[in-house]
Amino acid sequence: MARNDWINGYLEAILDAGGSTRNRTDGKLQRIEKFGEDKDHQREDNSFSPTKYFVEEVVNSFDESDLHRTWVKVIATRNSRERSNRLENMCWRIWHLARKKKQIEWDDTQKLANRRLEREQGRNDAADDLSELSEGEKEKGDANVSEPVKDIPRINSEMQIWSDDNKLNNLYIVLISIHGLVRGENMELGRDSDTGGQVKYVVELARALANTKGVYRVDLLTRQIPSREVDYSYGEPIEMLTCPPDGSGSCGAYIIRLPCGPRDKYIPKESLWPHIPEFVDGALSHIVNMARALGDEVNGGKPTWPYVIHGHYADAGEVAAHLSGALNVPMVLTGHSLGRNKFEQLLKQGRLSKEDINATYKIMRRIEGEELGLDAAEMVVTSTRQEIEEQWGLYDGFDLKLERKLRVRRRRGVSCLGRYMPRMVVIPPGMDFSYVKTQDTMEGDGDLKSLIGSDRAQTKRHLPPIWSEIMRFFTNPHKPTILALSRPDPKKNVTTLLKAFGECQPLRELANLTLILGNRDDIEDMSNSSSTVLTMVLKLIDKYDLYGQVAYPKHHKQSDVPEIYRLAAKSKGVFINPALVEPFGLTLIEAAAYGLPVVATKNGGPVDIIKALNNGLLVDPHDQKAIADALLKLVADKNLWLECRKNGLKNIHRFSWPEHCRNYLSYAEHCRNRHPNSRLDIMPIVEEPISDSLRDVEDLSLRFSIEGDSKMNGEIDPATRQKEIIEAITRMVSSNGNSNANYCPGRRQRLVVIAADCYNSEGQLGKAFQAIIKKVKKAAGFGISLGRVGLALLTGLSLRETIEAFNSFQEKIEDFDAIVCNSGSEIYYPWKDLVADADYEAHVEYRWPW
């Protein structure tokens, strides 16, 4: 009987328990037949029942084959004892219970499967509601070379991807990037901390958008710099980036340079804040003029207002916020790098105090601009999910979980109590792969030794000039090249890279190091931060005696950058970005396009890039040993190097400008649909003819009052007639007790806001308060009576004090559409019920807590 010998023992014990036990046992067994269906009923008797315990043990842990053998044994011996029949009976009943348990388990499994299907359907339905959730809410995974790479979804929602069907839209898009040196050709990237990857990004974005079907014109607004300190091209008011196909009209992409700040010198972005209003005025004038001009070209004379206004960085974000509010056009914001995050990183370094950081970088003013842009934006474009969660999450204007809840409430038509947050979307920057040669993506094209040969003097003239400029630093130019390309900024963390290279002897033996750190003539003439970094680089080279192993050329052109990547790839080298924080890491994509494996910081965009490309390793930028180990691993392990190269070239198509623009325009179209009113024009109200409005009036007194006052020739003056009709209707409404019938705030064409608090020397409300209100009402004239003009009052008084003030000088509070009391903390609607607006109160409580 194997494992079930104890069954007979329990059966014998139950049968020997006597009549009372048997009766109770029979009763218990009747209830246990419903085992699994009515367990709560079994719990009614808390006393111990051996039958109950036995049956539960058997049903939960029986072996069916052994139970069958037990029954056969009982059948064989049932004639030997009188109670064998009962024993056989019980075995059958237990077997029946076991069978029934299996059936119940099967039914439960089916029900569970059905519930899972229902929950899955519920999740799918919820996904429809949550289809527009921030990309940052998706689950993050660790980037690792050995992990399988998953496709990056373009848009996880019901939105339609931008397609050629939109080619007739004739959109006008405005991009804004104020600081740095912006031009379309021969960009001076790395000249200073303001002229870096952002400049290249906005210029290429303008070109790519202009080349997208459906976009008619793109304007990139930046600062005009007519100073002699820089090239004359930065003082030109207009620069064409893309030429119209037919050579005529205003279509294409243009850089528009507007006066902002001092004319005689080039100032850093930290000094531009006082000049923001000047730039806003110039930008507003340009956009209005351009909207009219484009309207004449493509819109039948109706102004073509911008599709979106896109601010890049905090300063341009503040400009875009003001323009968006003035033009009622949706705003898009890209932070590029964020003040709060930079503030934290600088504090971690411990070199500067809070006061010094603020004095040097104007960090608090920058954060203020970012908060303003965040509050005004309909959409925030980020490069990575990490940027949403760990960088924008530091700001008062954004909370990941709350933003998700608000979006769901809005979609379901539930009040958000006045709270609002922009939509966060992840759209990786694009790259132009047109200059990547076919041979750069092919394997087996020879290493550097086969290219330069044994006689360097003979073949030197056949090499790109930048190759010769770099290789002159090396004692052995055939070794793999570790390439770092960035501007000389402390946050790029080049000094830690040098320490890691200098202190790792195996790495020094296997590879050379190339540092492309912008352009310079004299270190002393550079900005303080740049000169500090370069001076430290020279000192570290001397400290570790790295002469002949490190290249640090003084000059390179933008056109030389592809050749620099090619040199590193030909030598079977590695690209490294060791920045303390990298918002995206465009150079990582460029390196991958040339077949270079990468080592990158784990802080910021490289996490998502390497996860997508699967072509390198992530490191802690503060850990120089980890940096050295990662570089050594890729340089020494040729199989790993080749695998990373293949993966990078295979997946690089995910980061292209056409893909970026399709996603960008799809998201922009959706944010416009969510915008309260993306049309600048005020919809005119069709006035009902007076004759129609009086058609059903049967009051003879009204008719007589209209006809009573006539001119000598029997004709009634039109102005007098209109005035009398209005007065007559007003008397009728008043007599019906509906004094508020004239007020329809939603149909106003204009709104006059009176912000007034006038007190005398005793602290009492002065007569000037009454005078201001009467003058404003008089200036508004008939517009108020006709319902075209509405009035709103902003005051520091409480509602009770406001009502008392109106009663004291016999003004009707009902004449106002809104009363904002207690210094903006409460809002009332006299035409409604004079009860504080709960949604406004909740909004103020959230955004204005003190």
C-alpha positions in Angstrom: 0.0 0.0 0.0 3.1 2.1 -0.1 2.6 5.6 1.4 -1.1 5.2 2.3 -0.9 2.4 5.0 -2.2 4.9 7.6 -5.6 5.1 5.9 -6.8 1.8 7.4 -5.6 2.9 10.8 -7.7 6.1 10.6 -10.7 4.2 9.3 -10.4 1.7 12.2 -10.1 4.5 14.7 -13.2 6.3 13.3 -15.3 3.1 13.3 -14.2 2.2 16.8 -15.3 5.6 18.2 -18.8 4.5 19.0 -22.4 5.3 18.0 -22.3 9.0 18.8 -19.1 9.4 16.9 -20.5 7.4 14.0 -23.5 9.6 13.9 -21.4 12.7 14.0 -19.1 11.2 11.4 -21.9 10.6 9.1 -23.1 14.1 9.5 -19.6 15.4 8.9 -19.2 13.4 5.8 -22.4 14.8 4.4 -21.0 18.3 4.8 -17.6 17.3 3.5 -19.2 16.2 0.2 -19.4 19.9 -0.5 -15.7 20.3 0.2 -14.3 23.1 -1.9 -17.7 24.6 -2.4 -18.7 25.7 1.1 -15.6 25.8 3.3 -17.1 28.5 5.5 -19.8 26.0 6.6 -17.1 23.6 7.7 -15.7 26.2 10.0 -18.9 26.5 12.0 -17.8 23.6 14.4 -14.5 24.6 15.9 -14.2 21.3 17.9 -11.7 18.7 16.6 -13.2 16.0 14.4 -11.0 13.1 13.4 -13.3 12.4 10.4 -12.9 15.9 9.2 -9.2 15.8 9.7 -8.9 12.4 8.0 -10.9 13.3 4.9 -9.1 16.6 4.4 -5.7 14.7 4.7 -6.8 12.1 2.2 -8.4 14.5 -0.2 -5.4 16.9 -0.2 -2.6 14.3 -0.2 -3.9 11.0 -1.4 -2.3 8.7 -4.0 -5.1 7.5 -6.2 -3.5 4.2 -7.2 -2.7 3.3 -3.5 -6.2 4.2 -2.5 -7.5 1.9 -5.2 -5.3 -0.9 -3.8 -6.7 -0.2 -0.3 -10.2 -0.6 -1.6 -9.3 -4.0 -3.3 -7.9 -5.2 0.0 -11.1 -4.2 1.7 -13.2 -6.0 -0.9 -11.1 -9.1 -0.3 -11.7 -9.1 3.4 -15.2 -7.7 3.7 -16.8 -11.1 4.6 -14.4 -11.6 7.5 -15.7 -8.8 9.6 -19.1 -7.2 10.0 -17.9 -3.7 9.7 -16.0 -4.4 6.4 -19.0 -3.2 4.4 -18.8 0.2 6.1 -15.1 0.3 5.5 -15.6 -0.4 1.8 -18.4 2.2 1.8 -16.1 4.8 3.3 -13.3 4.0 0.8 -15.7 4.6 -2.0 -16.9 7.9 -0.5 -13.3 9.1 0.0 -12.5 8.2 -3.6 -15.6 10.1 -4.7 -14.5 13.1 -2.7 -11.0 12.9 -4.2 -12.5 12.7 -7.7 -14.8 15.6 -6.9 -11.8 17.6 -5.6 -10.1 17.1 -8.9 -13.2 18.3 -10.7 -13.4 21.3 -8.4 -9.7 22.0 -9.0 -10.2 21.8 -12.7 -13.2 24.1 -12.5 -11.2 26.5 -10.4 -8.4 26.4 -12.9 -10.8 27.3 -15.7 -12.3 30.1 -13.6 -8.9 31.4 -12.9 -7.9 31.3 -16.5 -11.1 33.1 -17.4 -10.4 35.7 -14.7 -6.9 36.1 -16.1 -8.4 36.7 -19.5 -10.8 39.2 -18.1 -8.0 41.0 -16.2 -5.9 41.0 -19.4 -8.8 42.5 -21.2 -9.1 45.0 -18.4 -5.5 45.8 -18.7 -5.9 46.3 -22.4 -8.9 48.6 -21.8 -6.8 50.4 -19.2 -4.0 50.7 -21.7 -6.4 52.6 -23.9 -7.0 55.0 -21.1 -3.4 55.1 -20.1 -2.0 55.0 -23.7 -0.5 58.4 -23.3 1.4 57.7 -20.1 4.9 59.2 -19.8 7.6 57.1 -21.3 9.4 57.4 -18.0 6.8 55.2 -16.4 7.9 52.2 -18.4 10.0 49.6 -16.7 13.7 50.2 -16.9 16.2 47.3 -17.4 19.9 47.1 -16.9 21.9 47.6 -19.9 24.3 44.8 -20.5 26.2 43.6 -23.6 24.9 40.0 -23.2 21.2 41.0 -22.8 18.9 40.6 -25.8 17.9 43.9 -27.2 14.3 44.8 -27.4 12.8 47.1 -30.0 12.2 50.6 -28.9 8.6 51.4 -29.4 8.0 54.6 -31.2 4.7 55.6 -29.7 2.8 53.6 -27.2 -0.7 55.0 -27.7 -3.6 55.3 -30.1 -2.0 58.2 -31.9 -1.4 57.9 -35.6 2.3 58.0 -36.7 3.0 61.0 -38.9 2.9 59.9 -42.5 2.9 61.2 -46.0 -0.8 61.8 -45.7 0.0 64.9 -43.7 2.0 66.5 -46.6 -0.6 69.2 -47.3 -0.7 70.6 -43.8 1.8 73.5 -44.6 2.9 73.7 -40.9 5.0 76.5 -39.5 7.3 75.5 -36.6 9.3 77.8 -34.4 12.4 76.5 -32.5 14.2 78.7 -30.0 17.9 78.4 -28.8 19.3 81.6 -27.5 22.8 81.0 -26.2 26.0 79.8 -27.9 27.2 80.3 -31.5 24.6 79.0 -33.9 25.1 78.7 -37.6 24.4 76.1 -40.2 27.9 75.3 -41.5 31.3 74.9 -39.9 29.9 75.0 -36.4 32.5 75.8 -33.8 31.5 73.0 -31.5 33.6 72.9 -28.3 34.7 76.6 -28.6 33.1 77.2 -25.2 30.7 75.6 -22.8 27.7 77.2 -24.6 28.6 75.9 -28.0 28.2 72.1 -27.7 25.9 69.3 -28.7 22.8 71.5 -28.3 23.8 73.8 -31.1 24.3 70.8 -33.5 21.0 69.3 -32.3 18.8 72.3 -32.9 20.3 73.0 -36.3 19.9 69.5 -37.5 16.4 69.3 -36.0 15.4 72.4 -38.0 16.8 70.9 -41.2 15.1 67.5 -40.6 11.7 69.0 -39.8 11.8 71.2 -42.9 12.5 68.1 -45.0 9.5 66.3 -43.5 6.4 66.3 -45.7 3.7 68.5 -44.2 6.1 71.1 -42.8 6.3 74.3 -44.8 8.7 76.4 -42.8 10.9 76.1 -39.7 12.4 79.1 -38.0 15.3 78.6 -35.5 15.4 81.8 -33.4 18.7 82.7 -31.7 20.6 85.7 -30.6 22.2 88.0 -33.0 25.9 88.7 -32.2 27.5 91.4 -34.2 30.6 91.5 -32.0 34.1 91.5 -33.4 35.0 88.8 -30.9 33.2 86.2 -33.2 32.8 85.5 -36.9 30.7 88.0 -38.9 28.2 85.3 -39.8 26.8 85.3 -36.3 25.6 88.9 -36.9 23.7 88.1 -40.0 19.9 88.5 -39.4 18.9 85.5 -41.5 20.7 82.3 -42.6 19.0 79.7 -44.9 19.5 76.1 -43.7 17.5 74.4 -46.5 16.6 75.8 -49.9 13.0 75.7 -51.1 12.5 73.0 -53.8 11.5 75.5 -56.4 13.8 78.3 -55.2 10.9 80.6 -54.3 8.6 81.4 -51.5 9.4 81.3 -47.7 9.4 77.5 -47.2 12.4 75.7 -45.8 14.4 76.1 -42.6 16.0 79.4 -41.5 18.1 80.7 -38.6 16.6 84.0 -37.5 19.0 86.1 -35.3 17.3 88.6 -33.1 19.0 91.4 -31.1 19.4 90.5 -27.4 21.8 92.0 -24.9 25.0 94.0 -25.6 25.8 94.4 -29.3 29.6 94.8 -28.8 30.4 91.6 -27.1 29.6 87.9 -26.9 28.3 87.0 -23.4 27.8 83.6 -21.8 24.3 82.2 -21.2 24.5 83.0 -17.5 24.5 86.7 -18.4 21.5 86.5 -20.7 18.8 86.4 -18.1 18.2 90.2 -17.8 17.8 90.4 -21.6 15.0 87.7 -22.0 12.2 90.4 -22.3 14.1 92.0 -25.2 14.3 88.7 -27.0 10.6 87.9 -26.4 9.6 91.3 -28.0 11.7 90.6 -31.1 10.5 87.0 -31.4 6.9 88.1 -31.1 7.2 90.7 -33.8 8.9 88.2 -36.1 6.4 85.5 -35.6 3.4 87.8 -36.2 4.9 89.2 -39.4 5.9 85.7 -40.6 2.4 84.3 -39.8 0.9 87.0 -42.0 3.4 86.4 -44.8 2.9 82.7 -44.8 -0.9 83.2 -44.7 -0.7 85.1 -47.9 1.3 82.4 -49.5 -0.4 79.2 -48.5 -3.5 80.0 -46.4 -5.6 82.2 -48.5 -4.6 85.4 -46.6 -5.4 84.0 -43.2 -2.4 84.1 -40.8 -0.5 80.8 -40.4 0.3 80.7 -36.8 3.0 78.3 -35.5 2.1 74.7 -35.0 4.2 74.6 -31.9 6.8 76.9 -30.2 9.7 74.8 -29.0 12.2 76.1 -26.4 15.6 74.5 -26.0 17.3 74.9 -22.5 16.0 77.0 -19.6 16.5 80.4 -21.2 14.7 79.6 -24.4 12.1 77.7 -22.4 11.2 80.9 -20.6 11.0 82.8 -23.9 8.7 80.1 -25.4 6.5 80.2 -22.3 5.9 83.9 -22.9 5.3 83.5 -26.6 3.0 80.6 -26.1 0.9 82.6 -23.7 0.7 85.6 -26.0 -0.1 83.7 -29.1 -2.1 80.9 -27.6 0.0 78.3 -29.3 1.1 75.0 -27.7 4.6 75.0 -26.3 7.2 72.3 -26.3 10.2 72.2 -24.1 13.5 70.4 -24.2 15.8 70.9 -21.2 19.0 69.4 -22.7 20.6 69.7 -19.2 18.8 70.7 -16.0 19.7 73.1 -13.3 18.6 71.0 -10.3 20.6 68.0 -11.5 23.7 70.1 -12.2 23.4 71.7 -8.8 23.4 68.3 -7.1 26.4 67.1 -9.1 28.4 70.2 -8.3 27.6 69.9 -4.6 28.7 66.2 -4.7 32.1 67.3 -6.1 32.5 69.5 -3.0 34.7 72.1 -4.8 32.1 74.9 -4.6 29.7 76.1 -2.0 26.0 76.7 -2.8 26.7 80.5 -2.9 29.6 80.0 -5.2 27.6 77.7 -7.5 24.8 80.2 -7.7 27.2 83.1 -8.3 29.0 81.3 -11.1 26.2 79.5 -12.9 23.2 81.7 -11.9 21.7 78.3 -11.0 18.7 79.5 -9.1 17.6 81.8 -11.9 18.0 79.0 -14.3 15.8 76.7 -12.1 13.2 79.4 -12.0 13.2 79.5 -15.8 12.9 75.8 -16.0 10.0 75.8 -13.6 8.2 78.5 -15.7 8.8 76.5 -18.9 7.6 73.3 -17.2 4.3 75.0 -16.1 3.6 76.5 -19.5 4.6 73.5 -21.7 2.1 71.1 -23.2 4.9 68.6 -24.0 8.4 68.0 -22.7 10.7 66.2 -25.1 13.3 64.1 -23.4 16.0 61.8 -24.7 15.8 59.1 -22.1 13.5 57.7 -19.4 16.2 58.4 -16.9 15.8 62.1 -17.7 12.1 62.0 -16.8 12.5 60.0 -13.6 15.7 61.3 -12.1 16.0 64.8 -13.5 12.6 66.3 -14.2 11.3 64.4 -11.1 13.3 66.9 -9.0 11.1 69.8 -10.1 8.0 71.2 -8.4 6.1 71.3 -11.7 6.3 67.6 -12.3 5.6 64.4 -10.4 5.6 61.1 -12.3 2.8 59.4 -10.4 0.6 62.4 -10.1 1.0 63.2 -13.8 -0.2 59.7 -14.6 -3.3 60.1 -12.4 -4.1 63.5 -13.8 -3.9 62.2 -17.4 -6.3 59.3 -16.6 -8.7 61.7 -14.9 -8.7 64.0 -17.8 -9.3 61.2 -20.3 -12.3 60.0 -18.3 -13.7 63.5 -17.9 -13.1 63.7 -14.2 -12.1 67.0 -12.6 -8.4 67.4 -12.0 -9.1 70.1 -9.4 -7.2 72.7 -11.5 -3.9 70.7 -11.5 -2.0 70.4 -14.7 1.3 68.8 -15.8 2.9 68.6 -19.2 3.2 65.3 -21.1 6.7 63.8 -21.0 7.8 61.9 -24.1 11.0 60.2 -25.0 12.2 61.0 -28.5 16.0 60.2 -28.9 17.9 62.8 -31.0 18.4 61.8 -34.6 21.5 61.6 -36.6 22.4 62.2 -40.2 24.0 59.0 -41.5 24.5 60.4 -45.0 28.2 61.0 -44.5 28.9 57.5 -43.2 30.7 55.8 -46.0 29.7 52.2 -47.0 33.2 50.9 -46.1 32.8 52.2 -42.6 30.0 49.7 -42.0 31.9 46.7 -43.5 33.9 44.2 -41.6 37.4 43.0 -42.7 38.4 46.3 -44.2 41.9 46.1 -42.7 43.4 47.5 -39.6 45.5 50.7 -39.2 48.8 48.9 -39.9 47.7 47.9 -43.4 46.7 51.4 -44.1 49.7 53.3 -43.0 52.3 50.6 -43.7 55.8 50.4 -42.4 57.0 53.6 -44.0 55.0 56.4 -42.4 56.8 59.1 -44.4 55.7 57.6 -47.7 52.1 57.2 -46.8 51.6 60.2 -44.7 50.4 62.3 -47.6 47.6 59.8 -48.3 46.1 60.0 -44.8 43.4 62.6 -43.7 45.1 65.6 -42.2 43.5 65.1 -38.8 44.9 61.5 -38.7 48.4 62.9 -39.1 47.7 65.6 -36.5 46.7 62.9 -34.0 49.3 60.2 -34.8 52.2 62.6 -34.4 51.6 62.4 -30.6 52.0 58.6 -30.5 55.2 56.6 -30.2 53.3 53.6 -31.5 50.3 54.7 -33.6 49.4 51.1 -34.4 47.9 50.5 -31.0 44.1 50.7 -30.5 42.9 54.2 -29.8 40.7 55.1 -26.9 38.7 58.2 -28.1 37.1 60.9 -25.9 35.4 63.7 -27.7 33.8 66.6 -25.7 34.3 70.2 -24.8 36.7 70.9 -21.9 34.1 71.2 -19.2 34.5 69.9 -15.7 31.3 67.8 -15.9 32.7 65.9 -18.9 35.0 64.3 -16.3 38.0 64.0 -18.6 40.5 64.2 -15.7 39.1 61.0 -14.1 39.6 59.3 -17.5 43.2 60.4 -17.6 43.8 59.1 -14.0 42.2 55.8 -14.9 44.4 55.4 -18.0 47.6 56.6 -16.2 47.2 54.2 -13.2 46.3 51.1 -15.3 49.6 49.8 -16.7 48.0 47.0 -18.8 45.8 49.5 -20.5 48.7 51.8 -21.2 50.6 48.9 -22.8 47.6 47.9 -25.0 46.2 51.2 -26.2 46.7 54.9 -26.9 44.4 57.7 -25.6 43.0 60.5 -27.9 41.4 63.6 -26.3 39.5 65.9 -28.6 38.7 68.8 -26.3 37.4 71.6 -28.6 39.6 74.2 -30.3 42.2 76.5 -28.7 45.0 78.9 -29.6 46.1 79.7 -26.1 44.8 78.1 -22.9 45.1 81.4 -21.1 42.6 83.0 -23.4 39.9 80.4 -22.7 37.1 80.6 -20.1 38.1 79.8 -16.5 36.4 76.4 -16.5 37.9 75.3 -19.8 41.4 76.6 -19.0 41.2 74.8 -15.6 40.3 71.5 -17.3 43.0 71.7 -20.0 45.7 72.8 -17.4 44.8 69.8 -15.3 45.0 67.5 -18.4 48.5 68.7 -19.1 49.5 68.2 -15.5 48.2 64.7 -15.3 49.9 63.7 -18.6 53.1 64.9 -17.0 52.4 63.3 -13.6 51.9 59.8 -15.2 54.5 60.4 -17.9 52.0 59.7 -20.7 54.0 61.4 -23.4 53.8 59.3 -26.6 50.6 57.7 -25.4 48.1 60.6 -25.3 47.1 62.9 -28.2 45.5 66.2 -27.5 45.4 68.2 -30.7 44.7 72.0 -30.5 42.4 72.3 -33.5 39.9 70.3 -35.5 37.0 71.2 -37.8 33.5 69.9 -37.7 34.2 68.1 -41.0 37.2 66.3 -39.3 34.9 64.5 -36.7 33.9 61.6 -39.0 37.6 61.0 -39.8 38.4 61.0 -36.1 35.8 58.3 -35.5 37.2 56.3 -38.5 40.7 56.5 -37.1 39.6 55.0 -33.8 37.5 52.3 -35.6 40.4 51.4 -37.9 42.7 50.9 -34.9 40.1 48.7 -33.3 39.7 51.2 -30.5 36.9 52.2 -28.1 34.9 55.4 -27.7 34.4 56.6 -24.1 32.0 59.2 -22.6 32.8 59.4 -18.9 30.6 62.5 -18.1 29.3 62.9 -14.6 25.8 63.2 -16.1 25.0 63.0 -19.8 21.5 64.1 -20.8 21.7 62.1 -23.9 25.0 61.3 -25.5 24.8 62.0 -29.2 28.5 61.2 -29.6 27.7 57.6 -28.5 25.4 57.2 -31.5 28.0 58.8 -33.9 30.6 56.4 -32.6 28.3 53.4 -33.1 27.6 54.5 -36.7 31.3 54.0 -37.4 31.5 50.6 -35.7 33.1 51.8 -32.5 32.2 50.0 -29.2 31.6 52.4 -26.4 32.1 52.8 -22.6 29.8 55.4 -21.1 28.6 56.9 -17.9 25.7 55.2 -16.2 24.1 58.6 -15.3 21.7 59.7 -18.0 21.0 58.9 -21.6 23.7 56.4 -22.3 21.7 53.8 -20.3 19.0 53.8 -22.9 21.4 54.2 -25.8 23.5 51.1 -24.9 20.4 49.1 -24.1 19.1 49.9 -27.6 22.4 49.4 -29.4 23.9 46.7 -27.2 27.4 47.8 -28.1 29.2 48.6 -25.0 29.5 48.9 -21.2 28.3 51.3 -18.5 30.5 52.6 -15.7 30.3 54.7 -12.6 32.0 58.0 -13.7 33.4 58.5 -10.2 35.1 55.1 -10.2 38.3 55.3 -12.1 39.1 51.6 -11.6 35.8 50.6 -13.1 36.5 52.9 -16.1 39.9 51.3 -16.6 38.6 47.8 -16.3 35.8 48.4 -18.9 38.2 49.9 -21.4 40.7 47.1 -20.9 38.0 44.5 -21.3 36.9 45.9 -24.7 40.4 46.5 -26.0 41.8 43.1 -24.9 38.8 40.9 -25.8 38.7 41.0 -29.6 35.6 38.8 -29.7 33.7 41.1 -27.4 34.9 44.1 -29.4 33.7 42.5 -32.7 30.3 41.6 -31.1 29.8 45.2 -29.9 30.7 46.5 -33.3 28.2 44.3 -35.1 25.4 45.1 -32.7 26.0 48.8 -33.0 25.9 48.8 -36.8 22.9 46.5 -36.8 20.8 48.7 -34.5 21.9 52.2 -35.4 19.0 52.8 -37.8 16.8 53.4 -34.7 18.4 56.8 -34.2 17.7 58.6 -37.5 16.3 62.1 -38.1 13.3 60.9 -40.2 12.3 58.6 -37.3 12.7 61.4 -34.8 10.6 63.8 -36.9 7.8 61.4 -37.4 7.6 60.8 -33.6 8.0 64.5 -32.9 5.1 65.6 -35.2 2.9 62.8 -34.0 3.3 63.8 -30.4 3.0 67.5 -31.3 -0.3 66.8 -33.1 -1.7 65.1 -30.0 -0.6 67.9 -27.7 -2.3 70.4 -29.9 -5.5 68.4 -29.6 -5.2 68.6 -25.8 -4.5 72.4 -25.9 -7.4 74.4 -24.6 -7.6 76.4 -27.8 -4.9 76.1 -30.4 -6.6 78.7 -32.7 -5.5 82.3 -32.2 -8.6 83.8 -33.8 -11.6 84.5 -31.6 -14.7 82.8 -33.0 -17.2 85.6 -33.7 -20.6 85.3 -32.2 -23.5 85.4 -34.6 -25.7 88.2 -33.3 -29.4 87.5 -33.3 -31.4 90.2 -35.1 -33.3 92.4 -32.7 -36.5 91.8 -34.8 -36.1 88.0 -34.2 -35.5 88.4 -30.5 -38.7 90.4 -30.1 -40.8 88.2 -32.4 -42.7 86.5 -29.6 -42.9 89.5 -27.3 -46.6 90.3 -26.8 -46.2 93.1 -24.2 -48.0 96.1 -25.5 -46.3 98.5 -23.2 -43.0 97.4 -24.8 -44.4 98.0 -28.2 -45.8 101.4 -27.3 -42.5 102.4 -25.7 -40.7 101.7 -28.9 -43.2 103.4 -31.1 -43.9 106.4 -28.8 -40.8 108.5 -29.4 -40.4 109.3 -33.1 -39.0 112.1 -35.1 -41.1 114.8 -36.8 -41.2 112.8 -40.0 -42.5 109.7 -38.2 -39.1 107.9 -38.4 -37.4 106.6 -35.2 -33.7 107.3 -34.8 -31.9 103.9 -35.0 -29.6 104.6 -32.0 -32.6 105.7 -29.9 -34.6 102.7 -31.0 -31.8 100.3 -30.1 -31.4 101.9 -26.7 -35.0 101.8 -25.9 -35.3 98.2 -26.9 -32.4 97.2 -24.6 -33.9 99.2 -21.7 -37.3 97.6 -22.3 -35.9 94.1 -22.3 -33.9 94.8 -19.2 -37.1 96.0 -17.4 -38.9 92.9 -18.4 -36.1 90.6 -17.2 -35.9 92.5 -13.9 -39.7 92.2 -13.4 -39.3 88.4 -13.8 -36.7 88.3 -11.1 -33.9 87.0 -13.3 -31.4 89.8 -13.0 -28.5 87.6 -14.1 -29.9 86.6 -17.5 -27.8 89.0 -19.3 -24.5 87.4 -18.2 -23.0 84.6 -20.3 -19.3 84.8 -19.5 -18.5 82.0 -21.9 -19.6 84.1 -24.8 -17.5 87.2 -24.0 -15.4 88.7 -26.8 -13.3 90.7 -24.3 -12.7 90.6 -20.6 -11.7 93.7 -18.6 -9.8 92.9 -15.4 -9.8 95.5 -12.7 -7.0 95.0 -10.1 -7.6 97.7 -7.4 -7.1 98.2 -3.7 -7.3 101.8 -2.6 -7.0 102.6 1.1 -6.9 105.9 3.0 -4.6 106.9 5.8 -6.9 105.2 8.3 -6.8 101.9 6.5 -10.3 102.2 5.2 -11.3 101.6 1.6 -11.0 105.0 -0.2 -13.3 106.7 -2.7 -10.7 106.0 -5.4 -11.8 102.4 -5.5 -15.3 103.5 -6.5 -14.0 106.0 -9.0 -11.8 103.4 -10.7 -14.7 100.9 -11.1 -17.1 103.5 -12.5 -14.5 104.8 -15.0 -13.7 101.4 -16.3 -17.4 100.6 -16.7 -17.9 103.8 -18.5 -15.0 103.2 -20.8 -16.4 99.7 -21.6 -19.6 101.4 -22.6 -22.3 99.5 -24.5 -20.1 96.4 -24.7 -21.1 95.5 -21.1 -24.8 96.0 -21.8 -24.6 93.9 -24.9 -22.8 91.1 -23.2 -19.7 91.4 -25.4 -17.4 92.7 -22.7 -17.1 91.1 -19.3 -15.7 92.5 -16.0 -13.5 90.8 -13.4 -12.3 92.3 -10.1 -9.1 91.4 -8.4 -8.8 92.6 -4.8 -7.2 91.9 -1.5 -10.6 92.3 0.3 -12.6 89.4 1.5 -15.9 88.6 -0.2 -17.9 90.2 2.6 -15.8 93.4 2.5 -16.2 93.5 -1.3 -20.0 93.2 -1.1 -20.1 95.9 1.6 -18.0 98.2 -0.5 -20.2 97.7 -3.5 -23.3 98.4 -1.5 -21.7 101.6 0.0 -21.4 103.2 -3.4 -24.5 101.6 -4.9 -22.8 99.4 -7.5 -24.1 95.9 -8.4 -21.7 93.1 -7.8 -23.8 91.1 -10.3 -22.3 93.2 -13.1 -19.0 91.3 -12.7 -18.3 87.9 -14.2 -15.7 87.0 -11.5 -14.5 88.4 -8.2 -11.1 87.3 -7.1 -10.8 87.9 -3.3 -8.3 87.6 -0.5 -5.3 88.5 -2.7 -6.0 85.8 -5.3 -6.7 82.9 -3.0 -10.5 82.7 -3.7 -12.6 83.2 -6.8 -16.4 83.8 -6.9 -18.9 84.0 -9.7 -21.7 86.6 -9.0 -23.7 85.4 -12.0 -23.7 81.9 -10.6 -24.0 81.4 -6.8 -21.2 83.4 -5.1 -19.7 80.3 -3.7 -15.9 79.8 -3.7 -14.7 77.8 -6.7 -13.5 74.5 -5.3 -11.4 73.6 -8.3 -9.6 77.0 -8.2 -9.1 76.5 -4.4 -7.5 73.1 -4.9 -5.3 74.5 -7.7 -4.1 77.3 -5.5 -3.5 75.0 -2.6 -1.3 72.8 -4.8 0.7 75.5 -6.6 0.7 78.2 -4.0 1.0 76.4 -0.6 1.9 79.4 1.6 
